[in-house]
Amino acid sequence: MKNEEGRLRKEKKGKEKTARSSHWVLRVFLLSMSISAVMSLFSSAALESTGIVVAVAVLLAFVLLGIVFDIIGMAVASADEKPCHSMAARKVPGAQESIRLLRNAERVSSICNDVVGDICGVVSGSASATIAASILAKTHRDEYMCRLHQEYPQYDWKGNKGYPTKKHRAAIEQY
């Protein structure tokens, strides 16, 4: 009879553990999708209509965010809980939070390193590609305007690079 009860308890614990694991996977998936969507929308909005300086600042922000979360994830995964208990006993600010983080180190590390850190890496890579494409497009357009200037110097393509200026508008009206 005792063996049967013990077996049933083990089966119940196993099912509960599987259910918790399934919930964890679902939460991480939803968190990943949400963070990816927010970061992608922010980066596209920030890179779409800004200059190179702002785009590089956005890129650096994503890189630094990824680095910070990787540092947090590695610190939690490699830290020891014992010193935090003595700090908590002395009521050091943040000690209770550090104990909570360390007790959930596997999950915290997973989210910080594998979710946020990786998403920042992907988004910063796409932001870098967008910046590079923007620079190449501007360079190509400037070269094209210089070639047009050789054919039609009266429109001052070399000086205005295709943007309407007073001199360019006057040339359009004249010619």
N, C-alpha and C positions, 0 to 999 in steps of 0.2 A: 504494500500500500504506500509506504514512504517513497519507494522508488518511482512509483507512478506519479505522485504529487510533485516530486523533484523534477521529473521529466516534463510535466505540464508547466511548471514554473519556468523552466529553461526555454520551452517553446514560446511561452507568453513573452518573456524578456526578449527573445530573438525577434519576434514579430514587432514588438515595440521599437526595438533598435532599427529594424528595417523601415518602419514607418517614419521614425525621426530622420533617418538618412534620406529617405525620399523627399521629406519636407525640406531638408537642408538643400538638396540638389535643386528643387524647384525654387527656393528662395534665392539661391546663388544665380540661377538662370535669369530670374526676373530682375534681380539687382543688376546683373551684367547688361541685360538689354536696356534697362532704364538709364544706367550710367552712359552706355554707348550712345544712346539716342540723344541724351542731353549734351554730351560733349561734341557729338557730330553736328548737332544743330548750332551750338555755340560757335564752333570753329568755322562752319560754313558762313554763318552770319557775320562773324568777325573778319573773315578773309575775303568775303565777296566784294565789298565796296570800300576797302581801306587801302592805304598805302603800304609800301614795303616795311616801313618802320613798325607800324602797328601789327602787321602780320608776323614779323619776327618776334615782337613782344608776346603775341599770343602763342607762338611756337615755343618760346622759352618758358612761358607759364605752364604749358602742358608737360614739357620735359621736366621742369622742377617739381610739378605735382607728382609725376611718376616716380621721381627719385625719392621724394619725401615718403610716399606710401611704401616704396620698396624698403626704405630704412626702417620704418615702423614695423613692417612685416618681419624683417630679419631680426630686429631687436626683440620683438615678442617671442619669436621662435627660439632664440638662443639665450634668453634671460633666465635667471634663477629666481624662484619665488621667495626664498628664505629672507633675503635682505628687505624685501618689500613688507614682510610681516613685521619686522622690527620698526620699519618706518611708519607703518600703520599704527603700531602700538604707541608711537610718539606723536601721532596725529600730524604727520608730515602731509602737506597738501598733495593730492594726486596719488597717494599710496594705495588707497582703497581701489581706485580705478585701475592702477597697475596690477593689483592682485586679480581683479576681475578679468583684465585682458590676458594675463598669464594663464589663468585657469581655462580660458578659451583660446589658447595660443594657436591651436591647429586651425580653427575657423578664422581667427583674426589674420593670421599669416596668409591663409588661402585668399581671403578677400583683398587684403592689401597688396600682396605680391601678384597673385594670379588673376585677379579681376581688375582692380584699379590700375595697377602697374602696367599690365599688358594692354589695357584699353588706352592708357596714356601713350604707350609706345606706338600703337597703331595710329591713333589720331595725330600724334606729332609727326609720324612718317607721312601721312597724307597731307598734313599742313606743309611739310617741307616740299613735297612734290608740287603742291599748289603754288607755293612761293617761287619755286624754280621755273614752273611753267609761266607764271606771270612775268618774271624777269625776261625769259626767252621771248615771250610774245612782244613785250615792250621793245626789246632790242631789235627784233625782226621788223616791227612797225617803223622804228626810227630809221633803219637801213632802207626800207622801202620808200619812206618819205624823202630820203636823200637821193634815191634814184629818180623819183618823180620830179625832184627839184632840177635835176639835170635836163629833163625833157621840158618842163614847164616852169622856168625860173620866175616868171611873173607872179606866180601864186605863193612864192616864198615858203615852199614845203619844208625846206631845210630849217628855217627859222621857227615855224609854227608846229612842225611834226604832225600835221593833220588836224590840229585844233584851230577853230576859227579865231582869228585875230582881226583887228581893225584893218591892217594892211591886206590880209587875205580876203576879207569881205569886199574891200574896195577893188581889189584885182578881179574878183568874181563879177562885180557890177561893170567894170571897165571892159573885160574880155568876154 
